[in-house]
Amino acid sequence: MESQQQQQRTSAKETCDGYVEKGLTGNPTIQFLIQNLVDMGCPPPEGFIRCMDCEGKPVSGGFGMLQEEHVDKSSTAAAAAKSQNSIRNRPDCARPRQDILDQFQREKDGKSKLSLKPEIYLCQEHVTGAKHASSILAHELIHAIDMCRAKMDPLHNCMHLACTEIRAENLSGECNMNWEFMRGKLDSWFGHGQQCVRRRAIDSVSANPNCTQKAELYVDAAMKRCYNDTFPFERHPNQT
């Protein structure tokens, strides 16, 4: 018999899956972004978008899962890699921060190589409705488009990461006045959009251990060019 907690997780996943399906079949922006991925030669594979339990961490979703390839092929390294499989199958946002820091340190020490497996996940316990799910999907699909159209390396190139975060925050609609009001972040009616994009992009860039210390500098350096880059839209999708 399922525990109450498991029942809640199952219910949250079913609800989230329904929101995703509604976005994929009824939201013109989501459909436009998906079609652009197809036209660019990067059709999303089966299972590309998933609702997952993020174990209560205060995030709504994410793009990509960290993959670690050990350079040391010894039995000791293989055993260590095997012991981490259960952790790596969790979304990165739900993993202990120290575990991620350890992965980046192993790469710096030449013991492994990190890469990003392209996929989108939504944190099922935090998705509040179909509109919220669609804004998350739009954000993450912008990342997918950026990965498809350019040889981006957001794990190791902090300017790449800053640019795609700026674009995703700007073009997804996550910084419109309604969302900012509900977050309690609407300090001004004028210029709120760009302020929101900058703030949220800095938070996202800071999450990458390679970029944490200079996240603000990277975002500010990329802001003008990437904020004005509306590809694949002809103009900002939330402006008339």
C-alpha positions in Angstrom: 0.0 0.0 0.0 1.3 3.4 -1.0 2.3 5.8 1.8 0.6 9.2 2.0 3.8 10.8 0.9 4.1 8.5 -2.2 0.5 9.2 -3.0 1.2 12.9 -2.9 4.2 12.5 -5.2 2.2 10.4 -7.6 -0.7 13.0 -7.7 1.8 15.9 -8.1 3.4 14.1 -11.1 0.1 13.3 -12.8 -1.0 16.9 -12.3 2.3 18.3 -13.7 2.3 15.9 -16.6 -1.2 17.2 -17.4 0.1 20.8 -17.4 3.0 19.9 -19.7 0.6 18.1 -22.1 -1.6 21.1 -22.1 1.3 23.3 -23.0 2.6 21.1 -25.7 -0.8 20.8 -27.4 -2.4 24.1 -26.7 0.2 26.8 -26.1 1.3 28.6 -29.3 4.7 29.8 -27.9 5.6 26.3 -26.7 4.6 24.8 -30.0 6.6 27.5 -31.9 9.8 26.8 -29.9 9.4 23.0 -30.3 8.9 23.4 -34.1 12.0 25.6 -34.2 14.1 22.9 -32.6 12.8 20.4 -35.2 13.5 22.8 -38.0 17.0 23.5 -36.7 17.8 19.8 -36.7 17.5 19.2 -33.0 14.1 17.4 -32.6 13.4 16.7 -28.9 13.8 12.9 -28.2 11.3 10.9 -26.3 11.4 11.7 -22.6 13.1 15.1 -23.3 10.6 16.8 -21.0 9.9 15.3 -17.6 8.1 16.2 -14.3 10.3 15.1 -11.4 10.3 15.3 -7.6 12.9 17.9 -6.7 12.6 17.0 -3.0 11.3 20.3 -1.9 14.2 22.4 -3.2 13.0 26.0 -4.0 13.2 25.8 -7.8 10.6 25.2 -10.5 12.6 23.4 -13.1 15.9 23.2 -15.0 17.7 22.3 -18.2 20.3 19.5 -18.5 21.6 16.8 -16.2 25.2 16.6 -15.2 27.1 13.6 -16.6 30.5 12.6 -15.2 32.9 10.4 -17.1 35.8 9.2 -15.0 39.2 9.4 -16.6 40.5 6.9 -14.1 39.2 3.5 -15.3 40.5 1.6 -12.2 38.1 -0.6 -10.2 38.2 1.9 -7.4 37.0 4.7 -9.6 34.4 2.4 -11.2 33.1 1.5 -7.7 32.9 5.2 -6.8 31.0 6.0 -10.0 28.5 3.2 -9.4 27.9 4.4 -5.8 26.9 7.8 -7.2 24.4 6.6 -9.8 21.4 6.9 -7.5 22.3 10.5 -6.8 22.9 11.4 -10.4 19.5 10.1 -11.4 18.0 12.8 -9.3 17.6 16.3 -10.8 20.7 18.4 -10.1 18.6 20.9 -8.1 17.7 18.1 -5.6 21.2 16.9 -5.1 23.4 18.1 -2.1 25.4 21.1 -3.1 28.6 19.5 -1.8 28.1 16.5 -4.2 28.0 18.9 -7.2 31.0 20.8 -5.9 32.9 17.5 -5.5 32.1 16.7 -9.2 33.5 20.0 -10.4 36.6 19.6 -8.2 37.2 16.1 -9.6 37.1 17.6 -13.1 39.6 20.4 -12.1 41.9 17.7 -10.7 41.8 15.8 -14.0 40.0 12.8 -12.6 36.8 13.2 -14.7 35.1 15.1 -17.4 31.7 16.8 -17.0 29.1 17.3 -19.7 25.5 18.4 -19.8 22.9 15.9 -21.1 20.2 18.0 -22.8 16.8 17.5 -21.2 14.1 19.6 -19.4 12.6 18.8 -16.0 9.9 20.5 -14.1 9.8 20.3 -10.3 6.3 18.8 -10.0 5.7 19.9 -6.4 6.3 23.5 -7.3 4.3 23.9 -10.5 1.3 25.9 -9.6 -0.8 25.6 -12.8 -0.8 25.3 -16.6 0.4 28.9 -17.1 3.3 28.4 -14.7 4.3 25.2 -16.4 4.3 26.8 -19.8 6.5 29.7 -18.6 9.0 27.1 -17.2 8.8 25.1 -20.5 9.4 28.3 -22.5 12.5 29.2 -20.4 14.0 25.8 -20.7 13.2 25.5 -24.4 15.2 28.8 -25.0 18.2 27.0 -23.5 17.6 24.1 -25.8 17.5 26.4 -28.8 20.7 28.1 -27.7 22.4 24.8 -27.3 21.2 23.7 -30.8 22.2 26.9 -32.7 25.6 27.4 -31.2 28.5 25.4 -29.8 27.7 26.5 -26.3 29.4 25.1 -23.2 27.4 26.6 -20.3 29.2 24.3 -17.8 32.7 25.7 -18.5 32.0 29.0 -20.3 30.4 31.5 -17.9 29.6 34.0 -20.7 27.7 31.4 -22.6 25.8 30.5 -19.4 25.0 34.2 -18.7 23.8 34.8 -22.2 21.4 31.9 -22.3 20.1 32.7 -18.8 19.4 36.3 -19.8 17.6 35.2 -23.0 15.6 32.5 -21.2 14.5 34.9 -18.4 13.6 37.6 -20.9 11.8 35.6 -23.5 9.9 33.2 -21.3 7.6 35.8 -19.7 8.8 34.9 -16.2 9.7 38.5 -15.6 6.4 40.1 -16.5 4.7 42.3 -13.9 2.2 39.7 -12.7 4.9 37.1 -11.8 7.1 39.8 -10.2 4.1 41.0 -8.1 3.3 37.5 -6.9 7.0 37.1 -5.9 6.9 40.4 -4.0 9.7 41.8 -6.2 7.8 44.5 -8.1 9.6 47.6 -6.7 9.0 49.8 -9.8 6.6 50.0 -12.7 9.4 51.1 -15.0 12.4 49.0 -15.9 11.2 46.1 -13.8 11.6 43.6 -16.6 15.3 44.2 -17.2 15.9 44.3 -13.4 14.2 41.0 -13.0 16.1 39.4 -15.8 19.4 40.6 -14.4 18.5 39.4 -10.9 17.3 36.0 -11.9 20.1 35.5 -14.4 22.7 36.2 -11.7 21.0 33.7 -9.4 21.2 31.0 -12.1 24.8 31.7 -13.1 25.8 31.7 -9.4 24.6 28.1 -9.2 27.4 26.9 -11.5 30.5 26.4 -9.3 32.7 27.6 -12.1 30.9 30.9 -12.3 29.8 31.7 -8.7 32.4 34.2 -7.7 31.9 36.5 -10.7 28.3 35.8 -11.7 27.3 39.4 -11.6 30.2 40.5 -13.8 29.4 37.8 -16.4 25.7 38.8 -16.5 26.5 42.5 -16.8 29.0 41.9 -19.6 26.4 39.9 -21.6 23.3 41.8 -20.7 23.0 44.3 -23.6 23.7 41.9 -26.4 21.8 39.0 -25.1 18.8 40.9 -23.7 18.2 42.3 -27.2 18.6 38.9 -28.9 15.1 37.6 -29.4 15.8 34.6 -31.6 13.8 32.6 -32.7 11.2 35.3 -32.3 11.1 38.3 -34.6 10.4 40.5 -31.6 9.9 40.0 -27.9 7.0 37.6 -27.6 5.5 39.4 -24.6 5.5 42.9 -26.2 3.0 44.2 -28.6 
